Every structure is written in C-alpha cells, then in structure tokens.
C-alpha cells in the first residue's frame, strides 16, 4: 500500500463526507483550523474539522479484531502518519474494503493481515449528527442548551474533578486529626503519663500530615491540569467563533471587542487551582461544626451566629459589588478602545497635533476608573476586616463559653483546645469568601459578555448542505440587489442588476461612497444582500460555503493589511502548502521579484506589525501576490495601485493583463490608467448603476455628458468619471446606456 497524500486524514474526511452524501471540499473542512502544513490534520483536530460537515466523531484505541463492522465506514490511522477509510471487513475471506483517497483508485480490496501490520490501533468513528428541526423556538433552545460551548468543556473534565472532590474529602478528614490528637494528649496522655500512647498518636498524626501534603499536591495538579485543558479548548472555541462571525454582526469598536475577549481571563482565573480548592473546601466547613457539636453542642452557637452574620453581610455587599463591577468593565472597555485606537494611528495623530485631545480623553476615563476601583476596594476591605474581626470575637467567646462548660463538667481542657482549633478551620474558608465573591462577579460578567458574542450568527452552518464545486467558471450576476450596512440610514446599493460573463474584464467607477467596494464585498459573501441575490455560475452565493467561495477569488482590497511575520508567511497565509515556484511566480506577477531578489533575506524578510517595515506600494504588491498565488478563476482589484508610482503601475497593468487572460476580473478604480485592463465599464452613483457597456462607448458618453454640462453652467456639474443615478441595464449590444439627471 502506498500513500503519499499531503494530508491523509483530511483526504479521508473528504471521502467520508462523500460517502454520507454530505460532500465538502478540503478548504471548507479545514478553513480557520490551526493546522501545521508540515503535519496536516491531526486526530486531535479531526473532531473540529468533522463538525464543519455536521459530523460527530471520536478517536478510539481498538484492535482490528474488535472493530464492530456495523459502525463502518470509519477511518484507520496507519503508520507513518497515513490513514485510510475502512468501508467493510470480510472475516471469511480475510479481506477489507478500503478507500485510499490519495491513490485516486476508489475502493480497493486489501488483505486483512497486511492491513493489521500497518494499523496503529487507533480508529476514528465519525457519523453525521441528527439534525434537529429549528423551526420552533423551543427546539432551538433545547439544541443550544444541549451543546453549550462553556459548560461542555467543564463536563469533559468530569473525571479529573471527581478525583479532586475525593481529594477534598480526604484533606478535610485529615484536618480533624490534629485537634483530636491535641484533645487526647491533654485529656488522657498527660493525666495518665502514657508516653507510649503519646508516641503512637504522634506517629499517626505525622503520617496523616504527610498524606495530607501529598494529596494537596495531587489535587492542585489535577485542578491545574483540568483548568489548562479547559483554557485551551475554550480559547480555541472563542477564537473560532470570532473568526467565523458574520461581518454584519461584528462589533463597531475593536478595542471594546478585544476587551470582551480578554475578559475570558477572569473566567480562567476563577477556574484556577486556588479558587477551585477554596470553593470546594467551603461546604466542608459545616463538617467542623458537626464535630464541634459532638465535643460540646453549646460551642456551636457562637460560630454559627458569626457565620450567619458574615453570610448576610456578604450578600448585601455582593449586590453593591455587582453594580460596581459592571461600571468598571464598561470603563475599562472604553479605555482599552482608546488605547488600541491611539496605538494603531499614533503617526496620524502626531501629524495634526491631536495628542492633547487623546490625552484628555485618557485621563478622564482613567480618573473615573480609579474612583470606581477605589470604591470597590473599600467595600471588599471592609468585608475582609469584618471576617477577621468575627474570627477573633468567635475565638474569644468560644474560650469564655468553654471555661463555663468546664466548670459544669460538660467539657475538658483538651476539648476546649480542640474546639478552638476546629473553629479556626471553620472560619478559615470564610476569610476567602470575599475574594471568591469578587472573582465570581468578574467571571459571571465576563461569561455574560462573551456569551453575547458567541450567540451571534456565524458565516457558515453545519446544518446547511452547501453546493460543492471543483471549479467555478466565473460568471457573476446581481439580481435586483439592495444592501445597507448595519446602523446605516441609507442603502449602500439599491436594486442593482448586472451580469459579468466568464473571462470578462470589467471596471467599476464612480464617486467616493457610491457603493463600488460594497459590490466586491457582496461577491466575496462578506455580507448578505438585504434584498435580491448574488449568483456565481448561476448558483446563489448563499448555497456556497464561504470558505470554498473565497478560495476561488483572488481579492486585493483598498488597504492591504499585512501581519507580523515574514514576507513568505504573508503571501502563503491562506495556502501554506504552496510550493516555492508558485510563490516566485506570484511575486513576479505582483512586481515583488526585484525587491525580493535584492534583499539578503529574500522571502524570509520580516514585514513588521501591519507591514510597517514596507512602503505602501510594497504592501500592495504583497497583497497582489497573495491574491494571485493559487491562480483563482476570479480576480477582484479594489484600487490596487493607489500607493504605487507610475512605473510600477505600468508594470502591474502589463503583468496583470497577461495573468488575467481567460479569468473573470473586476477592477474598482478612480484611475483612468487602470481602465486599459477592462473591456467593459460600469458606472455607479449613489448605489445605482448609471452606465454600463463597452469601455470606449461609456467613456465617450460620459465625456459628452461632461461637455454638455459645461455648456449649461446653471445645471449641476458632475465629474467626467461619474454619472447621475438611474437604471442599471445596458441599452444595446454596441451602445451603452447612460442615464442622466432630469434636464441634463
């Protein structure tokens, strides 16, 4: 058996989705997952990729002979990081029907004996989940509660937390040893001078103390282990949801959004070893009261009263802290927003001497935050002082009461000392009650904030069977499309209809804010139309997986954003498997070759944060290289040369013209020079198409319109590269339709 797939496990998952009639492509299954290109999809990541297709999966260690054939097909993990799809097993013939995706041979019959030698003992069972009907709100609620992203992570660590609970029982049981040792020494050993008994008791207590130390260490390790696993899982889930969030539901303030996500640290702190240990120990404090009542029941009265007073006061303080915590969170989010906004635009800020304005905003919010924090600290410190005072009063009153009980022959001297030790153990967890309360409020508020983001709709849903295509030709059609940005009062585009044929090169021009960039965003399914539909090769974009769609589109945005790392990493970010020859060809098309060849580090040069080590033109070239790397059938360029010099722009026009032959290309521009790449021009104004047709005809019509307006100065002037709003259909085959304002 020969297997040479780049990513065998992902190949097997693709075949498995096909076997269950839920076909999905490699890019749709792996988009956004932290896959190492050198390793490929791993068993630990498999369940996340399978979930994209609506599959439930689990990895099981199982000998070949014990595999239940009723659960097939399944994926076998083979030696040398290989994998195959096991379809069926014939025990009589001692053969297995396999599918080796990388071989391209389809199903093959393979000897079971040879397969067992390659089998590592791990098998992945994966099947489609039952799809719940979400037509009713009740069904939706049940579905959501059944797979809550937060509590499910804790439930997965239930075995560890069970061991932690057992450890807590033992630790609190061991805590009784010292008081009982003291009581027996005072009441029996000293009066009877029983030295042998003393040493026996001492050795027993020392053994208990050693076990107590060991169990505490083990308990802390288990809590930390569970906490770290939960942290990794939840942080991965949160980031995946953030990246998959619909653009229309994205928060307007990046700084506040970042603070919301950072608030996850409050939840992580609450799940830390110290907090969880204190939380578990709190109920066991009641056990000490029970033992105290066994020694002398009147001794329970004082600590019980102190306990009730502390709890009642804590509840009243908690309400005050809850309100303060919300105000502190809002103020911190605003401060964080100002900080991120300032750091990302500090050069611009300095250019117009706006430091004073930002400084004033910063100091105002800092002052408000300081007052809120001071008020909260005062409340918590007061509560801490009350707990400490209560502990001291409880000890004093316990001794006083104990003396009276000794006089009444209801208590011994040893019992009095033991009761004092037990009361100290009872009060100790209450001393951490305030800290726990603060951490709980922070964690609760953080969970609420993150929950709001987690409930926002995602770009793709595992409940949808998306249309799978190996290739798209590039026919793009808008059918009466209208769209408004969130919270916008006017539509960005209004009832636009046009069609771009396969291989056609179209330029879109218009005034600033006319809706040109919005068209490109709708084509990439960044947003969904408010009305109408966008089609690719006759298929509504809502039927196509967004991740799959974008692999067939090479897009260059107005502002090219680069990420900290090397030039190679920025070019191959979406295609880590790209070969060097592909990277070189993409760099040549993007006019990067000369710059890369002259630099000593070549493609390994660092671009800096946001690409600040490169010029604006070089950043655009990197963006172009990123877009053309995989030679997609559709190219979309939004002001691709705005930061380039004339010489570089000329080279770009020449190289892109050659590269885009046979491909669909849409160019959004204000530059007349870029129109040379197009054979057709669409003019947009105020969200409507006002001209559409062959380039020369449209430009002539616009020029004539401009001359007509010069001859009529009383009428409103328009830019020669734009036109007034009207209908959007081309008039005839050779003659563009240019609509003018009334009276123009």
C-alpha positions in Angstrom: 0.0 0.0 0.0 1.5 3.3 -1.0 0.2 6.5 0.5 1.7 9.8 -0.5 -1.0 12.3 0.4 -0.1 15.7 1.7 -2.8 15.4 4.3 -4.1 11.8 4.5 -6.5 12.4 7.4 -8.2 15.4 5.7 -8.4 13.4 2.5 -10.2 10.6 4.3 -12.6 13.0 5.9 -13.5 14.4 2.5 -14.2 10.9 1.2 -16.2 10.2 4.4 -18.5 13.2 3.8 -18.9 12.0 0.2 -20.0 8.5 1.4 -22.7 10.1 3.6 -23.8 12.4 0.8 -22.6 15.5 2.5 -19.7 16.3 0.3 -17.3 19.0 1.4 -14.0 20.2 0.0 -10.6 20.3 1.7 -10.8 24.1 2.1 -14.3 24.1 3.5 -13.3 21.5 6.1 -10.0 23.0 7.2 -10.7 26.7 6.9 -9.6 28.5 10.0 -8.2 25.5 11.8 -4.7 25.7 13.3 -3.3 23.1 11.0 0.5 22.7 10.7 1.3 22.5 7.0 4.2 20.0 7.7 1.9 17.7 9.7 -1.5 18.1 8.3 -4.8 17.4 10.1 -4.2 15.6 13.4 -6.5 13.3 15.3 -6.9 15.9 18.0 -8.2 18.4 15.4 -10.2 15.9 13.5 -13.4 16.4 15.5 -13.4 20.2 14.8 -13.0 19.6 11.0 -15.7 16.9 11.1 -18.0 19.3 12.9 -17.9 21.6 9.9 -19.7 18.8 8.0 -22.1 18.2 10.8 -20.3 15.0 11.9 -19.8 13.7 15.4 -16.5 11.9 15.9 -14.3 10.2 18.4 -10.9 8.6 18.4 -10.8 5.1 19.9 -8.0 2.6 20.6 -9.2 -0.7 19.3 -7.6 -3.9 18.0 -8.5 -4.7 14.4 -10.3 -7.9 15.5 -12.6 -5.9 17.9 -13.8 -3.4 15.3 -17.6 -3.5 15.0 -18.4 -3.7 11.3 -21.8 -2.2 12.0 -20.1 1.1 12.8 -18.3 1.3 9.4 -17.2 3.2 7.5 -14.5 4.6 9.7 -11.0 6.0 9.4 -8.0 3.9 10.3 -4.8 5.7 11.4 -1.9 3.9 9.9 1.9 4.0 10.5 4.0 6.9 9.1 1.1 9.4 9.7 -1.0 7.7 7.0 -4.7 7.0 7.0 -7.4 5.2 5.1 -11.2 4.8 5.1 -12.3 1.3 6.2 -15.6 0.6 4.4 -16.2 -3.0 5.3 -14.5 -6.2 6.6 -15.0 -9.7 5.3 -13.8 -12.0 8.1 -14.4 -15.2 6.0 -12.2 -14.0 3.1 -9.9 -12.2 5.5 -10.1 -9.0 3.4 -11.1 -5.4 3.9 -12.6 -2.9 1.5 -10.6 0.3 1.8 -10.6 3.7 0.2 -7.2 5.4 -0.3 -8.1 9.0 -1.3 -4.6 9.9 -2.4 -4.3 6.9 -4.8 -7.3 8.0 -6.8 -8.3 4.3 -7.3 -11.5 4.5 -5.4 -12.5 1.4 -3.4 -9.9 -1.4 -3.2 -9.8 -4.9 -1.6 -6.8 -5.3 0.7 -5.6 -8.3 2.7 -6.6 -8.0 6.4 -3.3 -9.4 7.5 -1.3 -6.7 5.8 -3.6 -4.0 7.0 -3.2 -5.1 10.6 0.6 -4.6 10.3 0.0 -1.0 9.1 -2.7 -0.3 11.6 -1.6 1.7 14.7 -4.5 0.6 16.9 -6.4 3.9 16.6 -9.6 4.3 14.7 -11.8 7.3 14.2 -15.6 6.7 14.2 -17.4 9.6 12.6 -21.0 9.9 11.6 -23.5 12.7 10.7 -25.3 14.1 13.6 -29.1 14.0 13.7 -30.2 17.4 12.5 -32.7 19.0 14.9 -35.6 20.9 13.3 -35.1 24.5 14.4 -38.4 25.8 13.2 -39.7 26.3 16.7 -38.0 28.4 19.4 -38.4 25.5 21.8 -36.4 23.1 19.6 -33.8 25.7 19.1 -33.4 26.3 22.8 -33.1 22.6 23.5 -30.5 22.3 20.9 -28.5 25.2 22.2 -28.5 24.0 25.8 -27.5 20.5 24.8 -24.2 21.7 23.4 -23.3 24.8 25.4 -19.8 25.8 24.5 -18.8 26.7 28.1 -20.2 24.0 30.3 -19.4 21.2 27.9 -15.7 22.0 28.3 -16.0 21.5 32.1 -18.1 18.4 31.6 -15.3 16.8 29.6 -13.0 17.1 32.6 -15.5 15.4 35.0 -13.2 12.5 35.8 -10.5 14.9 36.9 -12.9 16.9 39.0 -14.3 13.7 40.5 -10.7 12.9 41.8 -10.4 16.5 43.0 -13.6 16.0 45.0 -12.3 12.8 46.5 -9.1 14.6 47.4 -11.1 17.4 49.1 -12.9 14.9 51.3 -9.7 13.3 52.4 -7.9 16.6 53.0 -10.8 17.8 55.2 -11.0 14.5 57.0 -7.2 14.7 57.7 -7.7 18.2 59.1 -9.6 16.6 62.1 -6.5 14.6 63.1 -4.6 17.5 64.8 -7.4 18.7 67.0 -8.2 15.2 68.1 -4.5 14.5 68.8 -4.3 17.6 71.0 -7.5 16.7 72.8 -6.3 13.2 73.6 -2.9 14.4 74.7 -4.4 16.9 77.2 -7.2 14.6 78.4 -5.5 11.2 78.5 -1.8 11.2 77.9 -0.8 13.9 80.4 -3.0 12.8 83.3 -2.0 9.2 82.9 1.6 9.8 81.9 1.0 7.4 78.9 4.2 8.1 77.0 3.8 5.1 74.7 0.4 6.3 73.7 1.8 9.8 73.1 4.3 8.5 70.6 1.7 6.3 68.9 -0.6 9.2 68.5 2.2 11.5 67.3 3.4 9.0 64.7 -0.1 8.5 63.4 -0.7 12.3 63.1 2.7 12.7 61.3 1.7 10.0 58.8 -1.7 11.8 58.3 0.1 15.2 57.8 2.4 13.6 55.1 -0.5 12.1 53.3 -2.3 15.4 53.6 0.6 17.2 51.9 0.8 14.6 49.1 -2.9 14.7 48.4 -2.9 18.5 48.4 -0.2 18.5 45.7 -2.1 15.9 43.7 -5.3 17.9 44.0 -3.6 21.1 42.8 -2.1 19.2 39.9 -5.4 17.8 38.8 -7.1 21.2 39.1 -4.4 22.9 37.1 -4.5 20.1 34.5 -8.3 20.4 34.1 -8.0 24.2 34.1 -5.3 24.2 31.4 -7.4 21.8 29.2 -10.5 23.9 29.6 -8.5 27.1 28.9 -7.1 25.7 25.6 -10.4 24.3 24.5 -12.5 27.4 25.3 -9.9 29.9 23.9 -9.9 27.9 20.7 -13.7 27.8 20.6 -13.9 31.6 21.2 -11.4 32.5 18.6 -13.0 30.2 16.0 -16.4 31.8 16.7 -14.8 35.3 16.4 -13.2 34.5 13.0 -16.4 32.8 11.8 -18.7 35.7 12.8 -20.7 37.5 10.1 -19.3 40.9 9.2 -22.7 42.4 9.7 -22.7 41.4 13.4 -19.1 42.4 14.1 -18.9 45.0 17.0 -18.2 48.5 15.8 -15.4 49.1 18.4 -12.4 46.9 18.0 -11.0 48.0 21.4 -14.2 47.1 23.3 -14.4 43.9 21.4 -10.8 43.0 22.3 -11.6 43.8 26.0 -14.6 41.5 25.9 -12.5 38.6 24.6 -9.7 39.4 27.1 -12.3 39.2 29.9 -12.0 35.4 29.3 -9.0 35.7 31.7 -11.4 36.4 34.5 -13.1 33.0 33.9 -9.7 31.3 33.7 -8.7 32.8 37.0 -11.9 31.7 38.6 -11.1 28.1 37.4 -7.6 28.3 38.8 -6.4 25.8 41.4 -6.5 28.2 44.4 -10.1 29.4 43.7 -11.5 25.9 42.9 -9.8 24.5 46.0 -11.4 27.2 48.2 -14.7 26.8 46.6 -14.7 23.0 47.2 -13.5 23.4 50.8 -16.3 25.9 51.7 -19.1 23.3 52.1 -16.8 21.1 54.3 -16.6 23.9 56.9 -20.0 22.7 58.1 -18.4 19.3 58.9 -16.2 21.1 61.5 -19.4 22.5 63.1 -20.8 19.0 63.3 -17.7 17.7 65.0 -17.7 20.7 67.3 -21.3 19.8 68.4 -20.1 16.2 69.2 -17.4 17.6 71.6 -19.9 20.0 73.2 -23.0 21.2 71.4 -23.2 24.7 73.1 -19.9 25.5 71.4 -21.7 25.6 68.0 -23.8 28.6 68.9 -21.2 31.3 68.6 -19.5 30.2 65.3 -23.0 29.6 63.8 -24.1 33.2 64.7 -20.9 34.6 63.4 -21.3 32.5 60.2 -24.8 33.8 59.6 -23.8 37.4 60.1 -20.9 37.1 57.7 -23.0 35.5 55.0 -25.8 38.1 55.3 -23.3 40.9 55.1 -21.6 39.3 52.2 -24.9 39.0 50.3 -25.6 42.8 50.8 -22.0 43.7 49.7 -22.3 41.4 46.7 -25.1 43.5 45.2 -23.1 46.6 45.6 -20.0 44.9 44.1 -22.1 43.6 41.2 -23.1 47.1 40.1 -19.5 48.4 40.5 -18.1 45.5 38.5 -20.3 46.3 35.5 -19.3 50.0 35.6 -15.6 49.1 35.9 -16.0 46.7 33.0 -17.6 49.4 30.8 -15.0 52.0 31.7 -12.1 49.5 31.2 -13.5 48.6 27.7 -13.7 52.3 26.8 -10.1 52.8 28.0 -9.0 49.8 26.0 -10.7 51.1 22.9 -8.9 54.5 23.2 -5.6 52.7 23.7 -5.9 50.4 20.7 -7.2 53.2 18.5 -4.3 55.5 19.6 -1.5 52.9 19.2 -2.7 51.9 15.7 -2.9 55.5 14.5 -0.2 57.4 16.5 1.6 58.6 13.4 -1.6 60.2 12.1 -2.3 61.6 15.5 1.1 63.3 15.7 0.7 64.7 12.1 -2.2 67.0 13.1 -1.1 67.6 16.8 -4.0 65.7 18.2 -2.1 64.3 21.3 -3.8 66.7 23.7 -7.3 65.6 22.7 -6.5 61.9 23.2 -4.6 62.7 26.5 -7.7 64.4 27.8 -10.0 61.5 27.0 -7.5 59.1 28.5 -7.1 61.0 31.8 -10.8 61.5 32.1 -11.6 57.8 31.8 -8.6 56.9 34.0 -9.9 59.2 36.7 -13.4 57.7 36.5 -11.9 54.1 36.6 -9.7 55.0 39.6 -12.7 56.2 41.6 -14.7 53.0 40.8 -11.8 50.8 41.7 -11.2 52.7 44.9 -14.9 52.3 45.9 -14.9 48.6 45.2 -11.6 48.1 47.1 -13.1 49.9 50.1 -16.1 47.7 50.2 -14.0 44.5 49.9 -11.5 45.6 52.5 -14.4 46.4 54.9 -15.8 43.0 54.4 -12.4 41.4 54.9 -12.0 43.3 58.2 -15.4 42.1 59.3 -14.4 38.5 58.7 -11.1 38.9 60.6 -12.9 40.6 63.5 -15.6 37.9 63.5 -12.9 35.2 63.7 -11.2 36.9 66.7 -14.5 37.5 68.5 -15.5 33.9 67.8 -12.3 32.6 69.4 -12.6 34.8 72.5 -16.2 33.9 73.1 -15.5 30.3 72.5 -12.9 30.3 75.2 -15.2 32.1 77.6 -18.0 29.7 77.0 -15.6 26.8 77.2 -14.5 27.8 80.7 -18.1 27.8 81.9 -18.6 24.4 80.3 -15.5 23.0 82.0 -16.9 24.2 85.3 -20.2 22.4 84.5 -18.2 19.2 83.7 -19.5 19.4 80.1 -16.1 19.9 78.5 -12.5 19.0 79.2 -9.4 21.1 78.8 -8.4 19.1 75.8 -11.8 19.6 74.3 -11.5 23.3 74.7 -8.2 23.5 72.9 -9.5 21.1 70.2 -12.7 23.2 69.8 -10.5 26.4 69.3 -8.6 24.6 66.5 -11.8 23.4 64.9 -13.3 26.9 65.0 -10.2 28.2 63.3 -10.6 25.7 60.5 -14.3 26.6 60.2 -13.6 30.3 60.0 -10.6 30.0 57.5 -12.7 29.4 54.3 -15.0 32.3 55.3 -11.9 34.5 55.1 -11.7 33.8 51.4 -15.4 34.4 50.9 -14.9 38.0 49.8 -12.2 37.1 47.3 -14.3 34.3 45.9 -17.3 36.7 45.6 -15.2 39.2 43.7 -13.8 36.6 41.3 -17.3 35.1 40.9 -18.8 38.5 39.9 -16.0 39.2 37.4 -16.3 35.7 36.0 -20.1 35.9 35.7 -20.0 39.3 34.0 -17.2 38.1 31.6 -19.2 35.0 30.7 -22.3 37.1 30.0 -20.2 39.4 27.7 -18.6 36.5 25.9 -21.9 34.7 25.6 -23.4 37.6 23.7 -20.6 37.3 21.1 -20.8 33.5 21.0 -24.6 33.7 20.2 -24.1 35.9 17.2 -24.7 34.1 13.9 -21.8 32.5 12.0 -20.9 32.8 8.3 -21.4 29.1 7.8 -23.6 26.5 9.5 -23.1 22.7 9.7 -26.9 22.4 9.3 -26.6 23.5 5.6 -25.6 21.2 2.8 -23.6 23.6 0.7 -23.1 23.2 -3.1 -19.7 21.7 -3.7 -17.9 22.5 -7.0 -14.4 21.6 -8.0 -14.2 24.7 -10.2 -16.1 27.9 -10.8 -16.1 29.4 -14.3 -16.5 33.0 -13.1 -20.0 34.0 -14.2 -21.2 36.7 -11.7 -24.7 38.0 -11.6 -26.5 40.5 -9.4 -30.3 40.3 -9.4 -32.0 43.4 -8.0 -29.6 43.5 -5.1 -30.0 46.1 -2.3 -27.8 46.3 0.7 -27.5 48.5 3.8 -24.7 48.4 6.3 -25.7 47.9 9.9 -26.9 51.1 11.6 -26.7 52.9 8.3 -29.6 55.2 7.5 -29.3 54.9 3.7 -28.7 51.9 1.5 -25.2 51.4 0.1 -26.6 49.9 -3.1 -30.2 49.9 -4.3 -31.8 47.3 -6.7 -28.7 46.7 -8.7 -28.7 44.2 -11.5 -25.9 43.2 -13.9 -24.0 40.2 -15.1 -20.3 39.6 -15.7 -19.6 36.7 -18.0 -16.7 34.2 -17.6 -13.4 35.7 -18.7 -14.8 39.2 -18.9 -12.7 42.2 -17.6 -14.9 44.8 -16.0 -14.0 48.2 -14.5 -16.3 49.7 -11.9 -16.0 53.5 -11.4 -17.9 56.1 -9.5 -17.8 58.8 -6.9 -16.4 58.1 -3.4 -19.1 56.3 -1.3 -21.1 55.3 -4.4 -21.1 51.6 -3.5 -18.2 50.2 -5.6 -16.4 48.4 -2.8 -19.7 47.1 -1.4 -20.2 45.2 -4.7 -16.9 43.4 -4.2 -17.8 42.6 -0.6 -21.1 41.0 -1.6 -19.3 38.9 -4.3 -17.0 37.6 -1.6 -20.0 36.9 0.7 -18.6 39.1 3.4 -22.2 40.4 3.7 -25.5 39.1 2.6 -27.8 41.3 0.4 -30.7 43.0 2.2 -32.8 42.1 -0.9 -32.2 40.3 -4.1 -29.4 37.8 -4.7 -25.9 37.4 -6.0 -25.1 34.4 -8.2 -21.9 32.6 -9.2 -22.2 30.4 -12.2 -25.9 30.5 -11.7 -25.8 29.4 -8.0 -26.9 31.7 -5.3 -23.9 32.5 -3.1 -25.8 31.5 0.0 -25.7 27.9 -1.3 -21.9 28.0 -1.5 -19.6 27.6 1.5 -18.0 31.0 2.1 -14.6 29.4 2.7 -14.9 27.4 -0.5 -16.0 30.5 -2.4 -13.1 32.7 -1.3 -10.5 30.1 -2.4 -11.8 30.8 -6.0 -11.5 34.5 -5.7 -8.2 36.5 -5.6 -9.1 39.8 -3.9 -7.0 42.9 -3.4 -8.6 45.3 -1.0 -8.2 49.1 -0.9 -6.0 48.9 2.2 -3.6 45.9 2.2 -3.2 44.7 5.7 -0.1 42.6 6.5 0.5 40.6 9.6 3.6 40.3 11.8 5.9 37.7 10.3 7.9 37.1 7.1 7.0 38.0 3.5 6.6 34.3 2.7 4.1 33.8 5.6 2.0 36.8 4.5 1.9 35.6 0.9 1.1 31.9 1.7 -1.1 32.6 4.7 -4.2 31.0 3.0 -2.1 28.4 1.1 0.6 27.0 3.4 1.1 24.1 1.0 2.2 26.4 -1.8 5.5 25.4 -3.5 8.4 27.8 -4.0 7.8 28.0 -7.7 4.2 29.2 -7.1 5.4 31.8 -4.7 8.1 33.1 -7.2 5.5 33.3 -10.0 3.1 35.2 -7.8 5.8 37.6 -6.7 6.8 38.2 -10.3 3.2 39.0 -11.2 2.9 41.4 -8.3 6.2 43.2 -9.1 7.9 41.9 -6.0 10.7 39.9 -7.6 13.2 42.7 -7.9 12.7 43.8 -4.3 12.9 40.2 -3.0 16.0 39.3 -5.1 17.9 42.4 -3.9 17.1 41.8 -0.2 19.6 39.4 1.6 16.8 37.6 3.4 14.6 37.2 0.3 11.1 35.9 1.1 12.1 35.5 4.8 12.4 39.2 5.4 10.2 40.5 8.2 7.4 42.9 7.3 6.8 44.2 10.8 3.5 44.8 12.5 0.8 45.7 10.0 3.6 45.6 7.4 5.1 48.9 8.6 8.6 47.9 7.5 7.4 48.1 3.9 6.3 51.0 1.9 2.6 51.5 0.9 3.3 50.4 -2.6 5.3 47.3 -1.4 2.4 46.3 0.8 0.0 46.5 -2.1 2.4 44.3 -4.1 2.3 41.7 -1.3 -1.5 41.8 -1.3 -1.5 41.2 -5.1 0.9 38.3 -4.7 -1.4 36.8 -2.0 -4.4 37.2 -4.4 -2.8 35.5 -7.5 -0.9 32.8 -5.6 -3.3 30.0 -6.4 -4.3 31.4 -9.8 -8.0 31.7 -9.0 -10.6 32.0 -11.8 -11.9 35.3 -10.4 -9.8 38.4 -9.7 -11.1 41.4 -7.8 -9.0 44.5 -7.5 -10.1 47.5 -5.4 -7.8 50.4 -6.1 -4.8 48.1 -6.4 -2.3 50.8 -7.4 -3.3 53.7 -5.2 0.1 53.7 -3.4 2.3 52.8 -6.5 4.4 55.0 -8.6 3.6 55.4 -12.3 6.4 53.0 -13.4 5.3 50.2 -11.0 1.7 50.8 -12.0 2.6 50.4 -15.7 4.3 47.1 -15.0 1.3 45.9 -12.9 -1.1 46.7 -15.8 1.1 44.7 -18.2 1.6 41.7 -15.9 -1.9 41.5 -14.6 -3.2 41.8 -18.2 -1.3 38.6 -19.1 -2.2 36.8 -15.8 -5.9 37.5 -16.1 -6.4 36.2 -19.6 -9.3 33.8 -19.5 -10.2 34.8 -16.0 -13.0 37.0 -14.8 -11.6 40.3 -13.5 -13.3 43.2 -11.7 -11.4 46.4 -11.1 -12.7 49.1 -8.8 -10.7 52.3 -9.6 -10.6 56.1 -9.9 -7.6 55.9 -12.2 -8.1 56.2 -15.9 -4.8 54.2 -16.5 -6.3 51.1 -15.0 -9.3 51.2 -17.4 -6.9 49.8 -20.0 -7.3 46.4 -18.4 -11.0 46.4 -18.9 -13.2 45.9 -21.9 -16.4 47.0 -20.1 -17.1 49.8 -17.7 -19.9 50.0 -15.1 -20.5 53.5 -13.6 -22.2 53.7 -10.1 -23.6 56.7 -8.4 -25.5 56.8 -5.1 -25.9 53.0 -5.0 -27.3 52.7 -8.6 -25.8 51.8 -11.9 -26.0 54.8 -14.2 -23.9 53.5 -17.1 -22.9 50.0 -18.3 -21.4 49.0 -21.6 -18.2 48.7 -23.7 -15.4 50.8 -22.3 -15.0 53.2 -25.2 -18.7 53.8 -25.6 -19.2 54.5 -21.9 -16.3 56.9 -21.7 -17.4 58.8 -24.8 -20.9 59.1 -23.4 -19.6 60.4 -20.0 -17.3 62.8 -21.8 -20.2 64.1 -23.9 -22.3 64.5 -20.8 -19.5 66.4 -19.1 -19.2 68.8 -22.2 -23.0 69.3 -22.2 -22.9 70.4 -18.6 -20.1 72.8 -19.2 -22.4 74.5 -21.8 -25.1 74.7 -19.2 -23.5 76.2 -16.1 -26.8 76.7 -14.4 -27.0 72.9 -14.2 -25.2 70.8 -11.6 -21.7 69.7 -12.7 -20.5 66.1 -12.5 -17.1 64.5 -12.6 -16.3 63.1 -16.0 -15.6 59.7 -14.4 -19.1 59.5 -12.8 -22.7 60.0 -13.7 -26.1 60.6 -12.1 -28.2 57.8 -10.7 -30.6 56.0 -13.0 -31.4 52.5 -14.2 -28.8 49.8 -14.5 -29.3 47.8 -17.7 -27.1 48.3 -20.8 -29.1 49.7 -23.7 -27.8 47.7 -26.6 -25.0 45.5 -27.8 -22.7 48.2 -29.1 -24.3 51.2 -27.5 -24.1 51.8 -23.7 -27.0 53.1 -21.8 -26.0 56.3 -19.9 -28.8 57.8 -17.8 -28.7 61.5 -17.0 -30.4 63.6 -14.4 -33.6 65.3 -15.5 -32.7 68.3 -17.6 -29.1 67.2 -18.1 
